[in-house]
């Protein structure tokens, strides 16, 4: 008795799914870069409460409307490609590593970065210019800057793995 072969995508369906994956991944990386640029600029550029809140709000809006959607679509399209193509989930190291890193990035983004970004915006809205002197604002701003920068570098590594497909096949025959 032979193992049942998974139903694979047609060539056209695979290309469209890959296009969605590349587009959403590019949006994720580009919006993460834009957020970090704004975060670094926020530490130097604002001169009053309105400008500080505008910087915080811009970062929050990019997170709420671009990052969340693009990272979700990127993850789902990547899972779909792994499931419905011969790449599989664990046949190639580059796919397995991308999957693990993506799950970690989603968890850190949703569990830490997103709430911290929301908190800095709320503090700037509520306390105005004085927010910059609050210990909590300073701590969260530093955490967003450091962890956001690390996330950006890791996203760049995932892009590298997607293009160069390093490491070859795993010893796992399935999935």
N, C-alpha and C positions, 0 to 999 in steps of 0.2 A: 504494500500500500504506500503510495507516494504522498508526501506532505502537500497540502493544498497551497497553491500559489496565491499570493495576495492579488487582488484586482489592482492593476496598475493604471495610471493615468494614460490617456491618449497623448500623443506628442503635443497637440495644441493645448490641452488642459494643463500639461506640465509646464509649458512655456508661459501661459497666463498666470499660473500660480507662482512660478519663479519671478515673473515680472512684479506681481503684487508683493512678493517677499523682498525683492531688491528695493522697490520703491518705499515700502514701509520701513525697512531697515535704514535706508538713507535718510528718511524723514526723522527717524529716531536719533540717529547720529547727529544730523544737522541741527535739530532742535536742542539736543543736549549741549552742543557747542554754543549755540546762541544763548542758552540759559547761563552757561558758565561765563561767557563774555559779559552778560548783564550783571551777574553776581560779582565779578571782579570790578566792574565799573561802578557798581553800587557802593563799594567801599571807598571810592575816590570822588565820584562825580556829583552826587546830590548836594545841594547847598541849602535846601529847606525841606520842610515836612512833606509838601506836595510832591516834590521830586523824589524823595525817598520812597514814598508810598507808590508812586508811578513805577519806579524800578521794581519794587517788590511785587506789584500787581502784574507787571509784564512777565516776570518769571513765573508767577502762579498761573497766568493764562496760558503760557506756552506749555507748562506742565499739564494743566487740566485738559486742554483741547488738542494738543499735538502729541506730547510724549505718551500719554495714556493710550490714545488711539493707535499711534504708530507702533509702540512696543507690543501692544496686544495683537494687532494684525500681523506683525513680524513673527511673533511667537506661534500664532495659529497657522500661518502659511508655512512656516518652517516645519511644524509638526505634520501638517498635511503632506508636504513634500517628502518627509522621511517615511511616512506611512504608505504613501501611494507610489513611490518610486523605488528602484533597486538600491538606493542609498541606505535605506533603513535607518533605524535609530542608533544602533550600536555596531554596525558592520564596518564603519570607518571612524577612526579616532577623531578626525576633524568634525564630524557630525555630532558625535557623542560629547565632545568638549564644548561645542557651540550650544548644545541642548542644556548641559549642566550650567554653563555660564549664564545663558539666557534666563533660566529659572532663578538663579541667584540674583541677577540684576533686577528681575521683576519683583522679587521678594524685598530686596533692599530699597528699591524705588518706592514700592507701595507701603512698606512698613516704616521706613525712616525718612527718606528724602521728601516724599510728597507731604507727609504731615509737618515736617520742619519748614518746608516752603510755605505752607498754609499758615503756620505759626508766625513766621517773620512778616508776612503780609498783614495778619491780624494785629500784630504788635505795632507795626508802622501806621496802620489805619487808626488804631485806638490811642496810641501815645504820641503820634506825630514824630517830630524831630527828636524828642526825648527818648524814643525807642532805642536809638543808637547807644545810649548810656546804660540801658538795662542789661544786667549780667546775663539774663536768659536770652535776650536778642543777640548779644555778642557770642554766646556759646553756640546757639543754633546757627548763626551766620557762619561761624568757623567750621562747624560740622558739615553744613551744606557745601561750603567751598572745598573742603578736603575730600569728603566722600563723593561729591559731584565730579571732582577732577579725576578721582580714581575710576569712577564709573565711565567717564569719557575715554580714558586710556584703555580700559577693558573693552569698551565698544569698538575702539580702533583695532584691538587685537582680534575680536570676533570678525571684523571685516577682513583682516589679513587672512584668518583661517578660511573664510569663505572663498577668497580668491585663489590662494596658493594651495589649499587642501593638503596641509602637511601631515606627516606621520603614517599614512597608509592604512591598511586594513587591520582590524582587531582580530582576535582569535575567536570571537563570537560569530557563529554562523547565522543566528536568527535575528529577528527584529531589525 
